[in-house]
Amino acid sequence: MQNKCFLVTVAPHLTAGETVSKAMRDTMLALMPVTLVAVYFFRVYAVFFIAVCMATAAITEVVFRRIKNQSHSLHDGSALLTGLFVALLFSATTAWWKGALATIIAVGVAKELMGGLGWNRFNPALFGRVSMILLAPWMVNISTEFMQWNVSFGPVDVMTHATPLAMLQQNMELPGVLNLFVGFPGGAMGEASPLALLIGGGYLLYRGHINWRIPVAILSTVFVLATLAGQNPLLHMVTGGLMLGALFMATDWVTSPINPKGKLVFGVLIGILIVVFRIGLAPTEGVAFSILIMNAFVPRIEAATKRVPFGEPVSKPAENLVVHE
């Protein structure tokens, strides 16, 4: 019998040709519509702030990787994507050093110090954004010191009063739903156009990078609970960071459940928390806090909703068990 050479490798034996770099590239492409809308509204401010956050993200990864005696992985695009996400979570006129600090926390602390790509428990960009809110009382002196380093590019058409979400909670007169849906320069850059976010989210769904269950669960839960609370649910859909959170943040592959039932539970609980924040508490960054809170419970959700392997008997407690001595 003729000797044959067999190649033996570990699973999986079928590949789809997907890589981390391709996924990151597709996500950046999906964010391009809302990024372009932000640039349209905020001009040079948006370009400058995004550039600062993305450059800081790249530098932070290199520095922290060297501290850990590891080579950088800038080629996969994860650091640059995190920097872009952080930038979109802020207003374009935010001081550049605040965006840089939030990015350092996001990439250095929430990503690299938690094990690197694929090991972080919390969404890095949201972690960096919320950290800036929690650190705000201790940053008064720092703000004064950095005041001389602020950059101004002249006047820009941006809301200087309450954001649409704050106006909604205070029962103030708001622009029309269609205007808010298509594009409105209020709040963070990532909130400028829910329509642009839906276009980007549709692209990610088409590419198979996200699943419909989490965003649908979040949006439908907020819609129903807002209606029950006697508020206009459509205004909740198009204000704040709801669309950005539902389509891009909550669907993060690392910090969300894997199984279908877990995704639905995860989305519903996030939606409930968002409504609690928006109606019962301060509306600012309620979406970010809700997603981060549920990130911490993902292992529990996975354990409670995991599938029983095919052919494995479901263990049940013994009933009427008589023990003979």
PADO-563331 format. One record per residue (C-alpha): residue number from 1; y negated, z negated, x negated. Coordinates in steps of 0.05 Angstrom, whole numbers. Example, Ala and Ser with C-alpha at 12.3 -4.5 7.8 and 13.67 -1.06 7.14 Angstrom:
<gumar><pos>1</pos><py>90</py><pz>-156</pz><px>-246</px></gumar>
<gumar><pos>2</pos><py>21</py><pz>-143</pz><px>-273</px></gumar>
***
This chain:
<gumar><pos>1</pos><py>0</py><pz>0</pz><px>0</px></gumar>
<gumar><pos>2</pos><py>-68</py><pz>19</pz><px>-27</px></gumar>
<gumar><pos>3</pos><py>-112</py><pz>-40</pz><px>-45</px></gumar>
<gumar><pos>4</pos><py>-176</py><pz>-44</pz><px>-4</px></gumar>
<gumar><pos>5</pos><py>-238</py><pz>-84</pz><px>-17</px></gumar>
<gumar><pos>6</pos><py>-267</py><pz>-122</pz><px>42</px></gumar>
<gumar><pos>7</pos><py>-337</py><pz>-150</pz><px>44</px></gumar>
<gumar><pos>8</pos><py>-336</py><pz>-220</pz><px>74</px></gumar>
<gumar><pos>9</pos><py>-402</py><pz>-251</pz><px>95</px></gumar>
<gumar><pos>10</pos><py>-424</py><pz>-307</pz><px>141</px></gumar>
<gumar><pos>11</pos><py>-451</py><pz>-295</pz><px>211</px></gumar>
<gumar><pos>12</pos><py>-490</py><pz>-262</pz><px>241</px></gumar>
<gumar><pos>13</pos><py>-459</py><pz>-194</pz><px>229</px></gumar>
<gumar><pos>14</pos><py>-506</py><pz>-156</pz><px>275</px></gumar>
<gumar><pos>15</pos><py>-580</py><pz>-150</pz><px>258</px></gumar>
<gumar><pos>16</pos><py>-638</py><pz>-124</pz><px>299</px></gumar>
<gumar><pos>17</pos><py>-683</py><pz>-108</pz><px>241</px></gumar>
<gumar><pos>18</pos><py>-733</py><pz>-161</pz><px>260</px></gumar>
<gumar><pos>19</pos><py>-769</py><pz>-200</pz><px>205</px></gumar>
<gumar><pos>20</pos><py>-820</py><pz>-256</pz><px>203</px></gumar>
<gumar><pos>21</pos><py>-873</py><pz>-209</pz><px>175</px></gumar>
<gumar><pos>22</pos><py>-862</py><pz>-159</pz><px>232</px></gumar>
<gumar><pos>23</pos><py>-868</py><pz>-215</pz><px>284</px></gumar>
<gumar><pos>24</pos><py>-932</py><pz>-241</pz><px>252</px></gumar>
<gumar><pos>25</pos><py>-960</py><pz>-170</pz><px>249</px></gumar>
<gumar><pos>26</pos><py>-945</py><pz>-159</pz><px>322</px></gumar>
<gumar><pos>27</pos><py>-978</py><pz>-225</pz><px>341</px></gumar>
<gumar><pos>28</pos><py>-1041</py><pz>-206</pz><px>303</px></gumar>
<gumar><pos>29</pos><py>-1042</py><pz>-139</pz><px>338</px></gumar>
<gumar><pos>30</pos><py>-1035</py><pz>-176</pz><px>405</px></gumar>
<gumar><pos>31</pos><py>-1095</py><pz>-219</pz><px>387</px></gumar>
<gumar><pos>32</pos><py>-1138</py><pz>-158</pz><px>369</px></gumar>
<gumar><pos>33</pos><py>-1164</py><pz>-146</pz><px>441</px></gumar>
<gumar><pos>34</pos><py>-1193</py><pz>-216</pz><px>449</px></gumar>
<gumar><pos>35</pos><py>-1217</py><pz>-216</pz><px>377</px></gumar>
<gumar><pos>36</pos><py>-1255</py><pz>-151</pz><px>389</px></gumar>
<gumar><pos>37</pos><py>-1286</py><pz>-180</pz><px>452</px></gumar>
<gumar><pos>38</pos><py>-1308</py><pz>-241</pz><px>412</px></gumar>
<gumar><pos>39</pos><py>-1339</py><pz>-196</pz><px>359</px></gumar>
<gumar><pos>40</pos><py>-1374</py><pz>-157</pz><px>414</px></gumar>
<gumar><pos>41</pos><py>-1405</py><pz>-221</pz><px>442</px></gumar>
<gumar><pos>42</pos><py>-1418</py><pz>-260</pz><px>379</px></gumar>
<gumar><pos>43</pos><py>-1428</py><pz>-205</pz><px>327</px></gumar>
<gumar><pos>44</pos><py>-1432</py><pz>-227</pz><px>255</px></gumar>
<gumar><pos>45</pos><py>-1419</py><pz>-300</pz><px>273</px></gumar>
<gumar><pos>46</pos><py>-1349</py><pz>-283</pz><px>297</px></gumar>
<gumar><pos>47</pos><py>-1332</py><pz>-239</pz><px>237</px></gumar>
<gumar><pos>48</pos><py>-1357</py><pz>-292</pz><px>188</px></gumar>
<gumar><pos>49</pos><py>-1321</py><pz>-350</pz><px>221</px></gumar>
<gumar><pos>50</pos><py>-1255</py><pz>-313</pz><px>227</px></gumar>
<gumar><pos>51</pos><py>-1260</py><pz>-291</pz><px>154</px></gumar>
<gumar><pos>52</pos><py>-1273</py><pz>-363</pz><px>131</px></gumar>
<gumar><pos>53</pos><py>-1213</py><pz>-390</pz><px>170</px></gumar>
<gumar><pos>54</pos><py>-1165</py><pz>-336</pz><px>147</px></gumar>
<gumar><pos>55</pos><py>-1186</py><pz>-340</pz><px>74</px></gumar>
<gumar><pos>56</pos><py>-1180</py><pz>-416</pz><px>77</px></gumar>
<gumar><pos>57</pos><py>-1110</py><pz>-410</pz><px>107</px></gumar>
<gumar><pos>58</pos><py>-1087</py><pz>-365</pz><px>50</px></gumar>
<gumar><pos>59</pos><py>-1117</py><pz>-410</pz><px>-4</px></gumar>
<gumar><pos>60</pos><py>-1088</py><pz>-473</pz><px>28</px></gumar>
<gumar><pos>61</pos><py>-1018</py><pz>-445</pz><px>30</px></gumar>
<gumar><pos>62</pos><py>-1021</py><pz>-425</pz><px>-43</px></gumar>
<gumar><pos>63</pos><py>-1047</py><pz>-494</pz><px>-64</px></gumar>
<gumar><pos>64</pos><py>-998</py><pz>-534</pz><px>-23</px></gumar>
<gumar><pos>65</pos><py>-940</py><pz>-490</pz><px>-44</px></gumar>
<gumar><pos>66</pos><py>-957</py><pz>-501</pz><px>-117</px></gumar>
<gumar><pos>67</pos><py>-960</py><pz>-576</pz><px>-105</px></gumar>
<gumar><pos>68</pos><py>-889</py><pz>-571</pz><px>-78</px></gumar>
<gumar><pos>69</pos><py>-868</py><pz>-527</pz><px>-136</px></gumar>
<gumar><pos>70</pos><py>-855</py><pz>-469</pz><px>-89</px></gumar>
<gumar><pos>71</pos><py>-879</py><pz>-397</pz><px>-91</px></gumar>
<gumar><pos>72</pos><py>-928</py><pz>-376</pz><px>-37</px></gumar>
<gumar><pos>73</pos><py>-905</py><pz>-334</pz><px>22</px></gumar>
<gumar><pos>74</pos><py>-970</py><pz>-299</pz><px>40</px></gumar>
<gumar><pos>75</pos><py>-932</py><pz>-234</pz><px>49</px></gumar>
<gumar><pos>76</pos><py>-901</py><pz>-259</pz><px>114</px></gumar>
<gumar><pos>77</pos><py>-970</py><pz>-266</pz><px>146</px></gumar>
<gumar><pos>78</pos><py>-958</py><pz>-334</pz><px>177</px></gumar>
<gumar><pos>79</pos><py>-1016</py><pz>-368</pz><px>141</px></gumar>
<gumar><pos>80</pos><py>-1065</py><pz>-312</pz><px>159</px></gumar>
<gumar><pos>81</pos><py>-1042</py><pz>-315</pz><px>232</px></gumar>
<gumar><pos>82</pos><py>-1053</py><pz>-390</pz><px>233</px></gumar>
<gumar><pos>83</pos><py>-1123</py><pz>-380</pz><px>206</px></gumar>
<gumar><pos>84</pos><py>-1138</py><pz>-329</pz><px>260</px></gumar>
<gumar><pos>85</pos><py>-1112</py><pz>-375</pz><px>314</px></gumar>
<gumar><pos>86</pos><py>-1155</py><pz>-433</pz><px>288</px></gumar>
<gumar><pos>87</pos><py>-1217</py><pz>-389</pz><px>288</px></gumar>
<gumar><pos>88</pos><py>-1205</py><pz>-367</pz><px>360</px></gumar>
<gumar><pos>89</pos><py>-1200</py><pz>-440</pz><px>382</px></gumar>
<gumar><pos>90</pos><py>-1273</py><pz>-453</pz><px>362</px></gumar>
<gumar><pos>91</pos><py>-1340</py><pz>-426</pz><px>384</px></gumar>
<gumar><pos>92</pos><py>-1367</py><pz>-372</pz><px>338</px></gumar>
<gumar><pos>93</pos><py>-1429</py><pz>-413</pz><px>322</px></gumar>
<gumar><pos>94</pos><py>-1388</py><pz>-473</pz><px>298</px></gumar>
<gumar><pos>95</pos><py>-1406</py><pz>-495</pz><px>227</px></gumar>
<gumar><pos>96</pos><py>-1362</py><pz>-456</pz><px>179</px></gumar>
<gumar><pos>97</pos><py>-1339</py><pz>-519</pz><px>142</px></gumar>
<gumar><pos>98</pos><py>-1310</py><pz>-548</pz><px>206</px></gumar>
<gumar><pos>99</pos><py>-1267</py><pz>-486</pz><px>215</px></gumar>
<gumar><pos>100</pos><py>-1246</py><pz>-490</pz><px>142</px></gumar>
<gumar><pos>101</pos><py>-1227</py><pz>-563</pz><px>149</px></gumar>
<gumar><pos>102</pos><py>-1188</py><pz>-551</pz><px>213</px></gumar>
<gumar><pos>103</pos><py>-1151</py><pz>-494</pz><px>178</px></gumar>
<gumar><pos>104</pos><py>-1133</py><pz>-538</pz><px>118</px></gumar>
<gumar><pos>105</pos><py>-1104</py><pz>-590</pz><px>166</px></gumar>
<gumar><pos>106</pos><py>-1067</py><pz>-536</pz><px>205</px></gumar>
<gumar><pos>107</pos><py>-1036</py><pz>-500</pz><px>146</px></gumar>
<gumar><pos>108</pos><py>-1032</py><pz>-557</pz><px>95</px></gumar>
<gumar><pos>109</pos><py>-1013</py><pz>-616</pz><px>139</px></gumar>
<gumar><pos>110</pos><py>-982</py><pz>-589</pz><px>204</px></gumar>
<gumar><pos>111</pos><py>-945</py><pz>-532</pz><px>170</px></gumar>
<gumar><pos>112</pos><py>-931</py><pz>-543</pz><px>96</px></gumar>
<gumar><pos>113</pos><py>-925</py><pz>-620</pz><px>94</px></gumar>
<gumar><pos>114</pos><py>-878</py><pz>-617</pz><px>154</px></gumar>
<gumar><pos>115</pos><py>-829</py><pz>-572</pz><px>118</px></gumar>
<gumar><pos>116</pos><py>-861</py><pz>-504</pz><px>118</px></gumar>
<gumar><pos>117</pos><py>-852</py><pz>-445</pz><px>165</px></gumar>
<gumar><pos>118</pos><py>-800</py><pz>-459</pz><px>218</px></gumar>
<gumar><pos>119</pos><py>-798</py><pz>-534</pz><px>209</px></gumar>
<gumar><pos>120</pos><py>-864</py><pz>-557</pz><px>240</px></gumar>
<gumar><pos>121</pos><py>-858</py><pz>-601</pz><px>301</px></gumar>
<gumar><pos>122</pos><py>-928</py><pz>-586</pz><px>328</px></gumar>
<gumar><pos>123</pos><py>-966</py><pz>-521</pz><px>336</px></gumar>
<gumar><pos>124</pos><py>-1007</py><pz>-518</pz><px>271</px></gumar>
<gumar><pos>125</pos><py>-1070</py><pz>-486</pz><px>299</px></gumar>
<gumar><pos>126</pos><py>-1074</py><pz>-534</pz><px>357</px></gumar>
<gumar><pos>127</pos><py>-1060</py><pz>-592</pz><px>311</px></gumar>
<gumar><pos>128</pos><py>-1119</py><pz>-571</pz><px>267</px></gumar>
<gumar><pos>129</pos><py>-1165</py><pz>-562</pz><px>327</px></gumar>
<gumar><pos>130</pos><py>-1148</py><pz>-629</pz><px>359</px></gumar>
<gumar><pos>131</pos><py>-1153</py><pz>-665</pz><px>292</px></gumar>
<gumar><pos>132</pos><py>-1226</py><pz>-643</pz><px>288</px></gumar>
<gumar><pos>133</pos><py>-1238</py><pz>-674</pz><px>357</px></gumar>
<gumar><pos>134</pos><py>-1205</py><pz>-740</pz><px>337</px></gumar>
<gumar><pos>135</pos><py>-1242</py><pz>-742</pz><px>270</px></gumar>
<gumar><pos>136</pos><py>-1310</py><pz>-726</pz><px>301</px></gumar>
<gumar><pos>137</pos><py>-1335</py><pz>-799</pz><px>303</px></gumar>
<gumar><pos>138</pos><py>-1321</py><pz>-806</pz><px>228</px></gumar>
<gumar><pos>139</pos><py>-1353</py><pz>-740</pz><px>210</px></gumar>
<gumar><pos>140</pos><py>-1425</py><pz>-756</pz><px>228</px></gumar>
<gumar><pos>141</pos><py>-1446</py><pz>-769</pz><px>156</px></gumar>
<gumar><pos>142</pos><py>-1407</py><pz>-708</pz><px>131</px></gumar>
<gumar><pos>143</pos><py>-1443</py><pz>-665</pz><px>182</px></gumar>
<gumar><pos>144</pos><py>-1510</py><pz>-689</pz><px>155</px></gumar>
<gumar><pos>145</pos><py>-1490</py><pz>-674</pz><px>83</px></gumar>
<gumar><pos>146</pos><py>-1464</py><pz>-604</pz><px>100</px></gumar>
<gumar><pos>147</pos><py>-1524</py><pz>-587</pz><px>144</px></gumar>
<gumar><pos>148</pos><py>-1558</py><pz>-552</pz><px>86</px></gumar>
<gumar><pos>149</pos><py>-1497</py><pz>-507</pz><px>78</px></gumar>
<gumar><pos>150</pos><py>-1499</py><pz>-481</pz><px>150</px></gumar>
<gumar><pos>151</pos><py>-1503</py><pz>-405</pz><px>156</px></gumar>
<gumar><pos>152</pos><py>-1548</py><pz>-370</pz><px>207</px></gumar>
<gumar><pos>153</pos><py>-1546</py><pz>-297</pz><px>225</px></gumar>
<gumar><pos>154</pos><py>-1602</py><pz>-299</pz><px>275</px></gumar>
<gumar><pos>155</pos><py>-1601</py><pz>-306</pz><px>351</px></gumar>
<gumar><pos>156</pos><py>-1536</py><pz>-292</pz><px>389</px></gumar>
<gumar><pos>157</pos><py>-1521</py><pz>-287</pz><px>463</px></gumar>
<gumar><pos>158</pos><py>-1480</py><pz>-350</pz><px>473</px></gumar>
<gumar><pos>159</pos><py>-1481</py><pz>-405</pz><px>524</px></gumar>
<gumar><pos>160</pos><py>-1517</py><pz>-466</pz><px>498</px></gumar>
<gumar><pos>161</pos><py>-1503</py><pz>-510</pz><px>558</px></gumar>
<gumar><pos>162</pos><py>-1437</py><pz>-531</pz><px>590</px></gumar>
<gumar><pos>163</pos><py>-1378</py><pz>-485</pz><px>583</px></gumar>
<gumar><pos>164</pos><py>-1349</py><pz>-452</pz><px>646</px></gumar>
<gumar><pos>165</pos><py>-1293</py><pz>-504</pz><px>648</px></gumar>
<gumar><pos>166</pos><py>-1343</py><pz>-562</pz><px>645</px></gumar>
<gumar><pos>167</pos><py>-1385</py><pz>-528</pz><px>698</px></gumar>
<gumar><pos>168</pos><py>-1323</py><pz>-522</pz><px>741</px></gumar>
<gumar><pos>169</pos><py>-1309</py><pz>-597</pz><px>736</px></gumar>
<gumar><pos>170</pos><py>-1382</py><pz>-614</pz><px>751</px></gumar>
<gumar><pos>171</pos><py>-1383</py><pz>-567</pz><px>812</px></gumar>
<gumar><pos>172</pos><py>-1439</py><pz>-526</pz><px>780</px></gumar>
<gumar><pos>173</pos><py>-1451</py><pz>-454</pz><px>800</px></gumar>
<gumar><pos>174</pos><py>-1406</py><pz>-407</pz><px>760</px></gumar>
<gumar><pos>175</pos><py>-1406</py><pz>-333</pz><px>746</px></gumar>
<gumar><pos>176</pos><py>-1360</py><pz>-292</pz><px>789</px></gumar>
<gumar><pos>177</pos><py>-1284</py><pz>-294</pz><px>778</px></gumar>
<gumar><pos>178</pos><py>-1283</py><pz>-221</pz><px>758</px></gumar>
<gumar><pos>179</pos><py>-1339</py><pz>-232</pz><px>707</px></gumar>
<gumar><pos>180</pos><py>-1302</py><pz>-291</pz><px>676</px></gumar>
<gumar><pos>181</pos><py>-1237</py><pz>-252</pz><px>677</px></gumar>
<gumar><pos>182</pos><py>-1263</py><pz>-189</pz><px>642</px></gumar>
<gumar><pos>183</pos><py>-1308</py><pz>-223</pz><px>591</px></gumar>
<gumar><pos>184</pos><py>-1358</py><pz>-280</pz><px>586</px></gumar>
<gumar><pos>185</pos><py>-1390</py><pz>-312</pz><px>524</px></gumar>
<gumar><pos>186</pos><py>-1375</py><pz>-385</pz><px>538</px></gumar>
<gumar><pos>187</pos><py>-1331</py><pz>-435</pz><px>502</px></gumar>
<gumar><pos>188</pos><py>-1285</py><pz>-416</pz><px>445</px></gumar>
<gumar><pos>189</pos><py>-1278</py><pz>-344</pz><px>421</px></gumar>
<gumar><pos>190</pos><py>-1206</py><pz>-343</pz><px>446</px></gumar>
<gumar><pos>191</pos><py>-1232</py><pz>-357</pz><px>517</px></gumar>
<gumar><pos>192</pos><py>-1280</py><pz>-298</pz><px>518</px></gumar>
<gumar><pos>193</pos><py>-1234</py><pz>-252</pz><px>558</px></gumar>
<gumar><pos>194</pos><py>-1171</py><pz>-271</pz><px>597</px></gumar>
<gumar><pos>195</pos><py>-1161</py><pz>-197</pz><px>610</px></gumar>
<gumar><pos>196</pos><py>-1156</py><pz>-184</pz><px>535</px></gumar>
<gumar><pos>197</pos><py>-1108</py><pz>-241</pz><px>528</px></gumar>
<gumar><pos>198</pos><py>-1064</py><pz>-213</pz><px>583</px></gumar>
<gumar><pos>199</pos><py>-1062</py><pz>-146</pz><px>548</px></gumar>
<gumar><pos>200</pos><py>-1041</py><pz>-180</pz><px>483</px></gumar>
<gumar><pos>201</pos><py>-990</py><pz>-224</pz><px>519</px></gumar>
<gumar><pos>202</pos><py>-961</py><pz>-162</pz><px>553</px></gumar>
<gumar><pos>203</pos><py>-952</py><pz>-130</pz><px>485</px></gumar>
<gumar><pos>204</pos><py>-914</py><pz>-191</pz><px>459</px></gumar>
<gumar><pos>205</pos><py>-870</py><pz>-190</pz><px>521</px></gumar>
<gumar><pos>206</pos><py>-856</py><pz>-116</pz><px>510</px></gumar>
<gumar><pos>207</pos><py>-838</py><pz>-128</pz><px>437</px></gumar>
<gumar><pos>208</pos><py>-793</py><pz>-186</pz><px>457</px></gumar>
<gumar><pos>209</pos><py>-829</py><pz>-238</pz><px>416</px></gumar>
<gumar><pos>210</pos><py>-842</py><pz>-285</pz><px>475</px></gumar>
<gumar><pos>211</pos><py>-806</py><pz>-301</pz><px>540</px></gumar>
<gumar><pos>212</pos><py>-839</py><pz>-297</pz><px>608</px></gumar>
<gumar><pos>213</pos><py>-814</py><pz>-365</pz><px>631</px></gumar>
<gumar><pos>214</pos><py>-863</py><pz>-410</pz><px>593</px></gumar>
<gumar><pos>215</pos><py>-928</py><pz>-373</pz><px>611</px></gumar>
<gumar><pos>216</pos><py>-906</py><pz>-361</pz><px>683</px></gumar>
<gumar><pos>217</pos><py>-886</py><pz>-435</pz><px>691</px></gumar>
<gumar><pos>218</pos><py>-953</py><pz>-459</pz><px>663</px></gumar>
<gumar><pos>219</pos><py>-997</py><pz>-412</pz><px>702</px></gumar>
<gumar><pos>220</pos><py>-960</py><pz>-421</pz><px>769</px></gumar>
<gumar><pos>221</pos><py>-959</py><pz>-497</pz><px>762</px></gumar>
<gumar><pos>222</pos><py>-1035</py><pz>-499</pz><px>748</px></gumar>
<gumar><pos>223</pos><py>-1047</py><pz>-451</pz><px>806</px></gumar>
<gumar><pos>224</pos><py>-1006</py><pz>-492</pz><px>856</px></gumar>
<gumar><pos>225</pos><py>-1033</py><pz>-560</pz><px>835</px></gumar>
<gumar><pos>226</pos><py>-1105</py><pz>-536</pz><px>834</px></gumar>
<gumar><pos>227</pos><py>-1096</py><pz>-509</pz><px>904</px></gumar>
<gumar><pos>228</pos><py>-1066</py><pz>-575</pz><px>928</px></gumar>
<gumar><pos>229</pos><py>-1125</py><pz>-611</pz><px>896</px></gumar>
<gumar><pos>230</pos><py>-1173</py><pz>-569</pz><px>939</px></gumar>
<gumar><pos>231</pos><py>-1201</py><pz>-529</pz><px>881</px></gumar>
<gumar><pos>232</pos><py>-1206</py><pz>-454</pz><px>870</px></gumar>
<gumar><pos>233</pos><py>-1143</py><pz>-437</pz><px>831</px></gumar>
<gumar><pos>234</pos><py>-1170</py><pz>-370</pz><px>807</px></gumar>
<gumar><pos>235</pos><py>-1227</py><pz>-405</pz><px>771</px></gumar>
<gumar><pos>236</pos><py>-1176</py><pz>-448</pz><px>735</px></gumar>
<gumar><pos>237</pos><py>-1139</py><pz>-385</pz><px>714</px></gumar>
<gumar><pos>238</pos><py>-1199</py><pz>-354</pz><px>680</px></gumar>
<gumar><pos>239</pos><py>-1235</py><pz>-414</pz><px>650</px></gumar>
<gumar><pos>240</pos><py>-1219</py><pz>-454</pz><px>588</px></gumar>
<gumar><pos>241</pos><py>-1162</py><pz>-438</pz><px>541</px></gumar>
<gumar><pos>242</pos><py>-1109</py><pz>-433</pz><px>595</px></gumar>
<gumar><pos>243</pos><py>-1090</py><pz>-360</pz><px>582</px></gumar>
<gumar><pos>244</pos><py>-1093</py><pz>-368</pz><px>507</px></gumar>
<gumar><pos>245</pos><py>-1050</py><pz>-431</pz><px>511</px></gumar>
<gumar><pos>246</pos><py>-999</py><pz>-403</pz><px>560</px></gumar>
<gumar><pos>247</pos><py>-989</py><pz>-336</pz><px>527</px></gumar>
<gumar><pos>248</pos><py>-997</py><pz>-351</pz><px>452</px></gumar>
<gumar><pos>249</pos><py>-994</py><pz>-426</pz><px>438</px></gumar>
<gumar><pos>250</pos><py>-941</py><pz>-454</pz><px>483</px></gumar>
<gumar><pos>251</pos><py>-895</py><pz>-395</pz><px>468</px></gumar>
<gumar><pos>252</pos><py>-894</py><pz>-411</pz><px>393</px></gumar>
<gumar><pos>253</pos><py>-822</py><pz>-399</pz><px>372</px></gumar>
<gumar><pos>254</pos><py>-816</py><pz>-462</pz><px>330</px></gumar>
<gumar><pos>255</pos><py>-848</py><pz>-513</pz><px>376</px></gumar>
<gumar><pos>256</pos><py>-820</py><pz>-491</pz><px>443</px></gumar>
<gumar><pos>257</pos><py>-750</py><pz>-497</pz><px>474</px></gumar>
<gumar><pos>258</pos><py>-698</py><pz>-443</pz><px>462</px></gumar>
<gumar><pos>259</pos><py>-656</py><pz>-443</pz><px>525</px></gumar>
<gumar><pos>260</pos><py>-683</py><pz>-413</pz><px>590</px></gumar>
<gumar><pos>261</pos><py>-680</py><pz>-476</pz><px>632</px></gumar>
<gumar><pos>262</pos><py>-715</py><pz>-515</pz><px>577</px></gumar>
<gumar><pos>263</pos><py>-771</py><pz>-463</pz><px>575</px></gumar>
<gumar><pos>264</pos><py>-784</py><pz>-472</pz><px>650</px></gumar>
<gumar><pos>265</pos><py>-785</py><pz>-548</pz><px>645</px></gumar>
<gumar><pos>266</pos><py>-830</py><pz>-544</pz><px>584</px></gumar>
<gumar><pos>267</pos><py>-879</py><pz>-498</pz><px>620</px></gumar>
<gumar><pos>268</pos><py>-881</py><pz>-538</pz><px>684</px></gumar>
<gumar><pos>269</pos><py>-895</py><pz>-603</pz><px>648</px></gumar>
<gumar><pos>270</pos><py>-950</py><pz>-571</pz><px>607</px></gumar>
<gumar><pos>271</pos><py>-981</py><pz>-544</pz><px>672</px></gumar>
<gumar><pos>272</pos><py>-979</py><pz>-613</pz><px>703</px></gumar>
<gumar><pos>273</pos><py>-1013</py><pz>-644</pz><px>643</px></gumar>
<gumar><pos>274</pos><py>-1067</py><pz>-590</pz><px>642</px></gumar>
<gumar><pos>275</pos><py>-1085</py><pz>-605</pz><px>714</px></gumar>
<gumar><pos>276</pos><py>-1086</py><pz>-680</pz><px>700</px></gumar>
<gumar><pos>277</pos><py>-1134</py><pz>-668</pz><px>642</px></gumar>
<gumar><pos>278</pos><py>-1178</py><pz>-620</pz><px>680</px></gumar>
<gumar><pos>279</pos><py>-1184</py><pz>-659</pz><px>745</px></gumar>
<gumar><pos>280</pos><py>-1173</py><pz>-731</pz><px>726</px></gumar>
<gumar><pos>281</pos><py>-1197</py><pz>-734</pz><px>654</px></gumar>
<gumar><pos>282</pos><py>-1245</py><pz>-698</pz><px>608</px></gumar>
<gumar><pos>283</pos><py>-1233</py><pz>-623</pz><px>612</px></gumar>
<gumar><pos>284</pos><py>-1248</py><pz>-608</pz><px>539</px></gumar>
<gumar><pos>285</pos><py>-1186</py><pz>-584</pz><px>501</px></gumar>
<gumar><pos>286</pos><py>-1140</py><pz>-606</pz><px>557</px></gumar>
<gumar><pos>287</pos><py>-1095</py><pz>-546</pz><px>544</px></gumar>
<gumar><pos>288</pos><py>-1089</py><pz>-563</pz><px>470</px></gumar>
<gumar><pos>289</pos><py>-1073</py><pz>-636</pz><px>483</px></gumar>
<gumar><pos>290</pos><py>-1022</py><pz>-617</pz><px>537</px></gumar>
<gumar><pos>291</pos><py>-984</py><pz>-569</pz><px>492</px></gumar>
<gumar><pos>292</pos><py>-984</py><pz>-617</pz><px>432</px></gumar>
<gumar><pos>293</pos><py>-958</py><pz>-674</pz><px>476</px></gumar>
<gumar><pos>294</pos><py>-901</py><pz>-631</pz><px>501</px></gumar>
<gumar><pos>295</pos><py>-886</py><pz>-605</pz><px>431</px></gumar>
<gumar><pos>296</pos><py>-865</py><pz>-677</pz><px>415</px></gumar>
<gumar><pos>297</pos><py>-815</py><pz>-676</pz><px>472</px></gumar>
<gumar><pos>298</pos><py>-782</py><pz>-609</pz><px>458</px></gumar>
<gumar><pos>299</pos><py>-719</py><pz>-640</pz><px>426</px></gumar>
<gumar><pos>300</pos><py>-709</py><pz>-683</pz><px>488</px></gumar>
<gumar><pos>301</pos><py>-719</py><pz>-624</pz><px>534</px></gumar>
<gumar><pos>302</pos><py>-669</py><pz>-583</pz><px>493</px></gumar>
<gumar><pos>303</pos><py>-618</py><pz>-639</pz><px>496</px></gumar>
<gumar><pos>304</pos><py>-627</py><pz>-648</pz><px>571</px></gumar>
<gumar><pos>305</pos><py>-623</py><pz>-574</pz><px>588</px></gumar>
<gumar><pos>306</pos><py>-573</py><pz>-547</pz><px>538</px></gumar>
<gumar><pos>307</pos><py>-516</py><pz>-504</pz><px>562</px></gumar>
<gumar><pos>308</pos><py>-445</py><pz>-527</pz><px>561</px></gumar>
<gumar><pos>309</pos><py>-406</py><pz>-482</pz><px>513</px></gumar>
<gumar><pos>310</pos><py>-359</py><pz>-433</pz><px>548</px></gumar>
<gumar><pos>311</pos><py>-290</py><pz>-464</pz><px>557</px></gumar>
<gumar><pos>312</pos><py>-313</py><pz>-534</pz><px>540</px></gumar>
<gumar><pos>313</pos><py>-295</py><pz>-585</pz><px>594</px></gumar>
<gumar><pos>314</pos><py>-353</py><pz>-624</pz><px>623</px></gumar>
<gumar><pos>315</pos><py>-342</py><pz>-697</pz><px>606</px></gumar>
<gumar><pos>316</pos><py>-346</py><pz>-744</pz><px>665</px></gumar>
<gumar><pos>317</pos><py>-342</py><pz>-820</pz><px>666</px></gumar>
<gumar><pos>318</pos><py>-274</py><pz>-845</pz><px>685</px></gumar>
<gumar><pos>319</pos><py>-271</py><pz>-871</pz><px>756</px></gumar>
<gumar><pos>320</pos><py>-224</py><pz>-923</pz><px>784</px></gumar>
<gumar><pos>321</pos><py>-195</py><pz>-934</pz><px>714</px></gumar>
<gumar><pos>322</pos><py>-143</py><pz>-989</pz><px>714</px></gumar>
<gumar><pos>323</pos><py>-128</py><pz>-1022</pz><px>648</px></gumar>
<gumar><pos>324</pos><py>-58</py><pz>-1053</pz><px>641</px></gumar>
<gumar><pos>325</pos><py>-49</py><pz>-1106</pz><px>588</px></gumar>
***
